[in-house]
Every structure is written in C-alpha cells, then in structure tokens.
C-alpha cells in the first residue's frame, strides 16, 4: 500500500511539473541544445522593418485603389507615396545585395504598381481588351520579380516567390472588383486577407536574408 501511495504521489508531481513548465520549455523539450531559433535584436529589427515596408505596400495600394476608382483629388499624391514605398523596399535590401540590386528591385516594384494602375483603370472603364493586356503584363512582372529574387538568395525558391506574388495580385484584384461593385464587406475582407498574406511574405524574405547572412545577425 505504501509503495502504491508513493507511486501515485510521484505521478502527481510529474503532472504538476509539466503543467507549470513555461511554454517555451514545452516547445523545446526533447530537442538538442541550441536548436531553438535565437531571436537576436538584429533579427527582430529586420523582421519589423520588412513587415512595416510590405504592410505600407498593401496599405498605400489600397489607398490608391480607393482614390482611382472614386476619382479623388489626392490620386496623384497617393500614387507618389506608393511609388516611394517601392524605392524604400529596394533600399532596404541594399545592405545585403548592393545598390544595383536594390535599385533593380525598386524598378521592378514600380512597374508592378504602374501595371496595377492600368488594371484598375481598365476595369473602371469596362475596357476588357486593356484589362486583359495589363493583367497579362502584371503577372509577367510578378514572374520577373520572382526570378530576380530567387537568383539573389538560394533560400527564396522561384516557385514560392511566384506563388506568393500571384496571391498578392489576386487580393488586390479582389479589392478593386469589390469596390467597383460597391461590395464594401468583400473589399474589407480582401484587404484584411491581403495584409495578413503580405506579413507572411515579409517574414519569408527576412528569414531568407537571415539564413544567407547569419554573421550579420549574431
């Protein structure tokens, strides 16, 4: 009876110890020391900066769609701010890939925005021929961006880049289509999904840079 009592007491103690174990300890239990990702200040800053840039990208894209479809007076100023964001993204990768590569990325992203404007204008006008033309070029530009990025970093596969960029184009299309139909709930839903998607994309880029240049993030 005494042995049974001791065994029960031991089991209860083990359960209680696991219950009060910190969440991080549960996540790393059974793993070799050092296998958990160490989030250094440098890594955190890159992730935060990259997320800010790409959330700005979808945010100012949305502002432009609203201005363009409604014909608001701020359309040009919003477009200028959106185009600045593309240069900001290019500038953000210059410390890792150099000025020429950063400027090339900014150039490809500016083309992405200009083609998006063509898609929105054609959809607003109901010009199906122009819509098809700009849409085809828009996806071709996404292919160019995916190819450029995958060549710069072996951790960014061309297919994954292309899939993420295509999804972004679809969320932008969904927003524009919903606004043209005055379906405000669908417009808001498409933006929310697109923002979440873009934060995942920003993290994909940050993780790839950290893996490629580990010495910069110790």
N, C-alpha and C positions, 0 to 999 in steps of 0.2 A: 504493500500500500504506500509505504514511504517513497519507494522508487518511482511509483506511478505519479505521486504528487510532485516530485522533483522534475519529472519529465514534462508534466503539464506546465509547471512554473517556467521551465526553460523555453518551451514553445511560445508561451505568452510573452516572455521577454523579447524573443526574436521578432515576433509580430509587431510589438510596440516599437522596437528599434527601427524597423523598416518603415513604419507609419510616420515616424518623426524625422526620417532621413531627408535632408534637403533635396529639392527637385533636381538640382544639378548632379547630385550624387547618384540618384536613380538613373540618370541619363548616361553616366559614365561607368556605372558599375559593371565589372567584368571586362572592361577594356584595359589595354595596356596603358601605363602612364604616358601622358603627352599626346595621346591620340585625339583628345577633345580639342576643338578649334580654339585657339587663343586669340581673343579679340583685343588687339593692341589699339592704343589711341590712333595710330596711323591708319589702321584698317577701318576703324569706326569713322574717321573723318572722310576717307574715300567713299565709303558707303553712303554716308549722309549727304556729301556733296553731289554724288552721282544721282541719288534719288531726287534731290532738290532740282537738279537740271532737267531730269526727264519728267518730273511732275509739272515743272514750268512748261515743258514742251506740250503736254496734253492740255494744260490749263489755258495757255495762250492760243493753242489751236482751237479750243472750244470758243474762246472769246472772238476769234476771227470768224468762225462759222456763224456765230450769232450776228456779228456786225455785217458780214457779207450778205447773209440771207435777208436781214431786215433793212439793208441799205443805210446803215447808220453812218453818221459823220466821222466817227472815230476809226473807220475801217483801215485807212492808211496808217494811222499811228499804231493801231493794234498789230498790223502786219509788220511794221518796222520793229516792234518789240519782239514779235515772234521770230523774225529773221535774226535778231541779235542773239536769241537763245541758241540758235544753231551754231553761231560762232563761239558762244560760251562753251558748248559741248565740245567743239573742236579744240578749244584752248585747254580744256580740262585733261585731254589725253596727251598734250604736247610734252609734259614732263616724262612721259614713258616712251613715246614714239617719235618725238621730234616735231618741229614746226611744220615741215612739209606735210607730214601725215595728218596733223591736226587740222591744217587748213584744207586738206583734201576732204576730210570727213565733214567739215563745216560746209564745203561746197556741195557735197552730195546731199546733205541735210537741207540746205537751202533749196536745192532742186526739188526735194521731197515736198517742201512747203509750197513752192510755186506750182507744182503739179496738182497738189491738193486744192489750191485755189482754182485751178482750171476745172477740176472735177466739180467743185461746189458751184461755180458759175454756170457750167453746162447743165447741171442738174436743176438749178434755179430757173434757167431759161427753157428747160424742157428740150434741149438740143441733144438728141440721142447719139448723133454721129460724133459730136465733140466729146460727149460723155464717155463713149467707148474709147475714143482716141486718147484722152487724158488718163483714163483709168488704166489702159494698157501700159502707157508710159510710166504711170505711178508705180505699178508693180515691177516694171523693168528697173526702175530706180531702186526699189527695195532689194532686188537681186544684186544690183551693183554695190549697195551698202553692205549686204551680207558677204559678198565676195571680198570686198576690201577689208572688212573687219576680221574675217577668218584667215586672211593672208597675214594679218598683223599679229595675231595671237593664236597659237595652236590649241588653246583651251576654248576658243569660240568656233564651234563647228559651223560650216556654212549652212547646213540644213537647219540647225537650231536657230541660227540668226534669221534665216529666211522665214521660218515658221513664226517666230516672234514678231517680226516686222509685218508679215501678212496679217496676223491677228490685229495688230495696231491699226492697219489700214481699214480693216473691217469695222473696228469700233468707231473710227472716225466717220466712215460711211454710214453706219447706223445712226450716229448723232445727226448728221446732215439730213438723212432721209426722214428721221423722226421730226426734226424741226420744220422741214418743208410740209409735212403732213399735220403740223401743229399737235403732234402727239408728245406732249411735254413729259409725261411719265416715262415713255420709252426713251426720250432724249436723255433724261437724267440717269436712267438705268444704264444706258450705253456709256455715258461719261464715267459713272462710278466703276463699271467693269474695266473700262479703258485705263483709268487711273491705277487700279489695282494691278492690271497687267503690266503697265509701264514701270511700276515699282519693282516687279519681279524681273523685268528686263534690265533695269538699272543694277540690281543685285547680281544678275548674270554677268554683266560687264565688269563690275567691281571684283567679283570672285575670280574672273579670268585674269585680270590685271594682278591681283594679289598672288595668284599661282605662278604667273610668269615672272614677276619681280619680287620674290619673297624677301630679299635683302632690304628692300625699301620699306618693309612693314614690320620690322622687328621691334 
